[in-house]
């Protein structure tokens, strides 16, 4: 799981569906990125970095929890 990504989304008060819509993808596709089972395109990470104002290297970090 990408704990930092999930926490950033929650701190922004957004649902997975809202983030997916912002990114122009399905909610399920976004969930796979957040859960760490899908890598995601660099353009997606650029948009997430802009949305949450957190460097994508931090957002991409996987945790074992």
C-alpha positions in Angstrom: 0.0 0.0 0.0 1.1 3.5 -0.7 0.4 4.9 2.7 1.7 8.4 1.9 -0.6 8.7 -1.1 -3.6 7.6 0.9 -2.9 10.0 3.7 -2.4 12.9 1.3 -5.8 12.1 -0.3 -7.5 11.9 3.1 -5.8 15.1 4.3 -7.1 16.8 1.2 -10.6 15.6 2.1 -11.0 13.7 -1.2 -12.4 10.3 -2.0 -10.8 7.8 -4.3 -13.5 8.6 -6.8 -12.8 12.3 -6.7 -9.1 11.8 -7.3 -9.8 9.3 -10.1 -12.0 11.9 -11.8 -9.3 14.5 -11.4 -6.9 12.1 -13.1 -9.3 11.1 -15.8 -9.4 7.4 -14.9 -11.7 4.9 -13.3 -11.9 4.7 -9.5 -10.7 1.1 -9.7 -7.6 2.1 -11.7 -6.8 4.7 -9.1 -7.4 2.2 -6.3 -4.8 -0.1 -7.8 -2.3 2.8 -7.8 -3.0 3.7 -4.2 -2.9 0.0 -3.1 0.5 -0.4 -4.9 -0.6 -3.1 -7.3 -0.3 -0.7 -10.3 2.6 1.6 -11.0 0.8 4.4 -12.9 2.1 6.6 -15.7 4.6 9.4 -14.9 1.9 11.9 -16.1 -0.4 10.5 -13.4 2.3 11.0 -10.7 2.9 14.6 -12.0 -0.8 15.4 -11.5 -0.9 13.8 -8.1 2.2 15.8 -7.1 0.5 19.0 -8.2 -2.8 18.1 -6.6 -1.4 17.2 -3.2 1.7 19.5 -3.3 3.9 16.6 -2.2 6.8 15.3 -4.2 5.9 12.2 -6.1 8.9 10.3 -4.8 7.2 10.5 -1.3 3.8 9.7 -2.7 5.1 6.6 -4.6 6.7 5.1 -1.5 5.3 1.7 -0.7 4.8 0.6 2.9 4.3 -2.9 4.2 1.3 -1.8 6.4 
